[in-house]
Amino acid sequence: MSDSQQAPSLYAAREPVFPKRVYGRFRNLKWLIMAVTLGIYYLTPWIRWDRGAELPDQAVLIDLASRRFYFFWIEIWPYEFYFVGGLLIMAGLGLFLFTSALGRVWCGYTCPQTVWVDLFILVERWIEGDRNARLRLHRQKKIDFRKLRLRLTKWLVWLLISVATGGAWVFYFTDAPKLAVDLFTFNANVVAYTTILVMTAMTFIFGGFMREQVCNYMCPWPRIQAAMMDTDTLTVAYRHWRGEPRGKAKKGVVAEGQGDCIDCMACVNVCPAGIDIREGQQMECITCALCIDACDEIMDKIGKPRGLIGYMALKDETSETSGIAPVSPWKHIFRLRTMIYTGLWSLIGVGLMFMLFIRSDIDISVSPVRSPVYITMSDGSIRNAYDIRLRNKHGEAHSFAMVARSDVPMQLEVEGEDYGTVTVPADELRTIRVYLTVPDASSAANSKVTDVRIWITDEANGDRAHADTVFNGRD
């Protein structure tokens, strides 16, 4: 097969995107969200929270060694993982809600990839200059001292940000001040160094070099979002009926019969995805709205009304082309679909809060010992053995009095204790062996099973908890 007959390549090399600096309300909003989200991520592990002498003082901590999650005054145990599951469901519903109302607003403002790419582009702009300067540097084939200096400086700052990102991540899993000392004195666990290395590499590559490719090729959300959007969803769009036909403005004056778009390419030059919003809705668009700021600035300069590019619903296209005033944006946001999402989101949130406030600080579970089912003592009495797990969620050790309640009298003994009182260390689960005994003449001794309820009482504050089980007799 000749060269002219060869099949076209399915691979298209990436065209680097160099977004231009833009000013406006949406750009300011992105700066604010970036500062808040990065501040939360980097500073949260350093917030202290006093939980007592025997518990960690870190406000937010995922303690894998103790299988515990701490969030300020909230402590989640492994068996309470339904709280985490509920939060994940709320996060999913929240994503559906915002996408249904405002398109890919998550991608444009709060997605970690977007936030770190924004930060890396800001560093790149500070060091190498704005769009035109970075383009000239990119097209310069010769690597002279200036180009090498700018590149190395930029990569060094990116690397420092990436290391801080990986370091902040591991601080969520152990005490941050202690780990910081261990890291700098090379006494930390190899897992910590490995995690920081992996997170550093991912941040450096994804934020510095891959950028929009992560969104276009690696993230599934651009392909899922269509199911969450409808004709009432507000998204960034170009009003072609107002902007076409395009034409250049001469001395700031638009020719008669020409649309408002003067083909200045400002909307394309500021786009972090490198797309042209005038070509319609595209999968690559993350709805960051920077093109709105850029276009509004041009409209102000040529004396045209703002809004050539703006947030609008597809349903508004028909009404605007017909000269009918579009409905209020709030009517697109607050509609049946978004109300259902909001209701479900709120219902789950209220349910989690209710479960959080009614949970007890003590817990008991009982497992009868099955081998043997019962033991006949020398005096003819019948004994059953039980493994009882007592969980003390307090920050200090507590003593618990234990009694058995049934229709027939039973004697309760705790293995290794002279009395039916057990001490459980702070924030721990203790397993103990308990024996219940009934006389030979008791109905429980001669019955197949007898219902029993074992109560524990916190001697410090009187809190009580119970667990139901059965006593096994001869029959």
Stockholm file with secondary structure:
# STOCKHOLM 1.0

chainA/1-475         MSDSQQAPSLYAAREPVFPKRVYGRFRNLKWLIMAVTLGIYYLTPWIRWDRGAELPDQAVLIDLASRRFYFFWIEIWPYEFYFVGGLLIMAGLGLFLFTSALGRVWCGYTCPQTVWVDLFILVERWIEGDRNARLRLHRQKKIDFRKLRLRLTKWLVWLLISVATGGAWVFYFTDAPKLAVDLFTFNANVVAYTTILVMTAMTFIFGGFMREQVCNYMCPWPRIQAAMMDTDTLTVAYRHWRGEPRGKAKKGVVAEGQGDCIDCMACVNVCPAGIDIREGQQMECITCALCIDACDEIMDKIGKPRGLIGYMALKDETSETSGIAPVSPWKHIFRLRTMIYTGLWSLIGVGLMFMLFIRSDIDISVSPVRSPVYITMSDGSIRNAYDIRLRNKHGEAHSFAMVARSDVPMQLEVEGEDYGTVTVPADELRTIRVYLTVPDASSAANSKVTDVRIWITDEANGDRAHADTVFNGRD
#=GR chainA/1-475 SS CCGGGSCCCSCCCCCCCCCCCCCSHHHHHHHHHHHHHHHHHHHGGGCBCCCCTTSCCBSEEEETTTTEEEETTEEECGGGTHHHHHHHHHHHHHHHHHHHHHSSHHHHHTCHHHHHHHHHHHHHHHHHCSHHHHHHHHHCCSCCHHHHHHHHHHHHHHHHHHHHHHHHHHHTTSCHHHHHHHHHTTCSCHHHHHHHHHHHHHHHHIIIIITHHIIIIICSHHHHHHHHCCTTCEEEEECHHHHCSCCCCBTTBCCTTCCSCCCCCHHHHTCTTCCCGGGCCCTTCCCCCHHHHHHHHHHHHHTCCSCSEEEEEHHHHHHHHTTCCCCCHHHHHSSHHHHHHHHHHHHHHHHHHHHHHHCCSEEEEEEECCSSSCEECTTSCEEEEEEEEEEECSSSCEEEEEEEECSSCCEEEETTCSSSEEEECTTEEEEEEEEEEECTTSTTTTSSEEEEEEEEEETTTCCEEEEEEEEECCC
#=GC SS_cons         CCGGGSCCCSCCCCCCCCCCCCCSHHHHHHHHHHHHHHHHHHHGGGCBCCCCTTSCCBSEEEETTTTEEEETTEEECGGGTHHHHHHHHHHHHHHHHHHHHHSSHHHHHTCHHHHHHHHHHHHHHHHHCSHHHHHHHHHCCSCCHHHHHHHHHHHHHHHHHHHHHHHHHHHTTSCHHHHHHHHHTTCSCHHHHHHHHHHHHHHHHIIIIITHHIIIIICSHHHHHHHHCCTTCEEEEECHHHHCSCCCCBTTBCCTTCCSCCCCCHHHHTCTTCCCGGGCCCTTCCCCCHHHHHHHHHHHHHTCCSCSEEEEEHHHHHHHHTTCCCCCHHHHHSSHHHHHHHHHHHHHHHHHHHHHHHCCSEEEEEEECCSSSCEECTTSCEEEEEEEEEEECSSSCEEEEEEEECSSCCEEEETTCSSSEEEECTTEEEEEEEEEEECTTSTTTTSSEEEEEEEEEETTTCCEEEEEEEEECCC
//
